[in-house]
Amino acid sequence: MTAIVPRTRWGRLLSEEDAAEYLGIGTTMLRGLNLKVRRLGRRILYDIRDLDLWVDRMDEQPVADADLARAAADEEARFFERRRARARA
């Protein structure tokens, strides 16, 4: 079994597909959010900090730091599990 790679090791910029998977939405919905994108040649990339900020502002309710950290760790684990499953397929 492959170990989960910590967030600091898998980079700040995500492809459109990975960014959508990270948020748990489709790419069409991701495009509709009008988030700031980075371009590297033809590639469209999303900064993970922008994605996290969008999620934090969704309901404009204060969120405890401990809850944010736990939710981020859980989402990261699910993200990499889906990625590993997709790589095996």
MARTI-28998 format. One record per residue (C-alpha): residue in three letters; x, y, z; residue number from 0. Coordinates in steps of 0.05 Angstrom, whole numbers, plus 5000, padded with zeros to 4 digits. Layout:
+---------+------+------+------+-----+
: residuo :    x :    y :    z : num :
+---------+------+------+------+-----+
:     ala :    X :    Y :    Z : NUM :
...
+---------+------+------+------+-----+
//
This chain:
+---------+------+------+------+-----+
: residuo :    x :    y :    z : num :
+---------+------+------+------+-----+
:     met : 5000 : 5000 : 5000 :   0 :
:     thr : 5027 : 5068 : 4981 :   1 :
:     ala : 5035 : 5119 : 5037 :   2 :
:     ile : 4994 : 5183 : 5034 :   3 :
:     val : 5037 : 5240 : 5010 :   4 :
:     pro : 5032 : 5302 : 5055 :   5 :
:     arg : 5001 : 5363 : 5023 :   6 :
:     thr : 5068 : 5400 : 5023 :   7 :
:     arg : 5097 : 5346 : 4978 :   8 :
:     trp : 5044 : 5344 : 4924 :   9 :
:     gly : 5047 : 5416 : 4904 :  10 :
:     arg : 5005 : 5479 : 4906 :  11 :
:     leu : 4979 : 5477 : 4835 :  12 :
:     leu : 4928 : 5426 : 4813 :  13 :
:     ser : 4902 : 5409 : 4744 :  14 :
:     glu : 4829 : 5423 : 4730 :  15 :
:     glu : 4811 : 5350 : 4740 :  16 :
:     asp : 4849 : 5345 : 4805 :  17 :
:     ala : 4821 : 5411 : 4831 :  18 :
:     ala : 4750 : 5388 : 4817 :  19 :
:     glu : 4764 : 5321 : 4851 :  20 :
:     tyr : 4795 : 5358 : 4910 :  21 :
:     leu : 4730 : 5398 : 4919 :  22 :
:     gly : 4686 : 5338 : 4904 :  23 :
:     ile : 4652 : 5370 : 4844 :  24 :
:     gly : 4654 : 5363 : 4768 :  25 :
:     thr : 4699 : 5403 : 4722 :  26 :
:     thr : 4640 : 5440 : 4692 :  27 :
:     met : 4619 : 5464 : 4761 :  28 :
:     leu : 4691 : 5482 : 4777 :  29 :
:     arg : 4694 : 5526 : 4715 :  30 :
:     gly : 4630 : 5560 : 4737 :  31 :
:     leu : 4660 : 5581 : 4803 :  32 :
:     asn : 4703 : 5633 : 4767 :  33 :
:     leu : 4763 : 5619 : 4811 :  34 :
:     lys : 4830 : 5650 : 4793 :  35 :
:     val : 4870 : 5604 : 4748 :  36 :
:     arg : 4944 : 5600 : 4731 :  37 :
:     arg : 4966 : 5583 : 4661 :  38 :
:     leu : 5028 : 5544 : 4645 :  39 :
:     gly : 5030 : 5540 : 4570 :  40 :
:     arg : 4963 : 5509 : 4552 :  41 :
:     arg : 4953 : 5479 : 4621 :  42 :
:     ile : 4902 : 5510 : 4667 :  43 :
:     leu : 4922 : 5503 : 4740 :  44 :
:     tyr : 4887 : 5520 : 4805 :  45 :
:     asp : 4924 : 5541 : 4868 :  46 :
:     ile : 4902 : 5496 : 4926 :  47 :
:     arg : 4902 : 5556 : 4972 :  48 :
:     asp : 4849 : 5589 : 4928 :  49 :
:     leu : 4808 : 5525 : 4931 :  50 :
:     asp : 4813 : 5521 : 5007 :  51 :
:     leu : 4795 : 5595 : 5013 :  52 :
:     trp : 4733 : 5585 : 4970 :  53 :
:     val : 4711 : 5527 : 5014 :  54 :
:     asp : 4723 : 5567 : 5078 :  55 :
:     arg : 4680 : 5624 : 5052 :  56 :
:     met : 4622 : 5581 : 5027 :  57 :
:     asp : 4576 : 5594 : 5086 :  58 :
:     glu : 4613 : 5654 : 5115 :  59 :
:     gln : 4610 : 5621 : 5184 :  60 :
:     pro : 4671 : 5621 : 5230 :  61 :
:     val : 4704 : 5553 : 5232 :  62 :
:     ala : 4749 : 5529 : 5289 :  63 :
:     asp : 4822 : 5517 : 5271 :  64 :
:     ala : 4819 : 5446 : 5297 :  65 :
:     asp : 4758 : 5431 : 5254 :  66 :
:     leu : 4793 : 5460 : 5193 :  67 :
:     ala : 4855 : 5418 : 5205 :  68 :
:     arg : 4816 : 5354 : 5216 :  69 :
:     ala : 4772 : 5366 : 5154 :  70 :
:     ala : 4833 : 5381 : 5112 :  71 :
:     ala : 4868 : 5318 : 5134 :  72 :
:     asp : 4806 : 5276 : 5120 :  73 :
:     glu : 4795 : 5307 : 5052 :  74 :
:     glu : 4869 : 5297 : 5035 :  75 :
:     ala : 4865 : 5223 : 5053 :  76 :
:     arg : 4802 : 5214 : 5010 :  77 :
:     phe : 4833 : 5252 : 4952 :  78 :
:     phe : 4895 : 5208 : 4951 :  79 :
:     glu : 4855 : 5144 : 4959 :  80 :
:     arg : 4813 : 5163 : 4897 :  81 :
:     arg : 4877 : 5180 : 4860 :  82 :
:     arg : 4909 : 5113 : 4877 :  83 :
:     ala : 4846 : 5077 : 4856 :  84 :
:     arg : 4844 : 5115 : 4790 :  85 :
:     ala : 4918 : 5098 : 4777 :  86 :
:     arg : 4905 : 5024 : 4788 :  87 :
:     ala : 4846 : 5023 : 4739 :  88 :
+---------+------+------+------+-----+
//
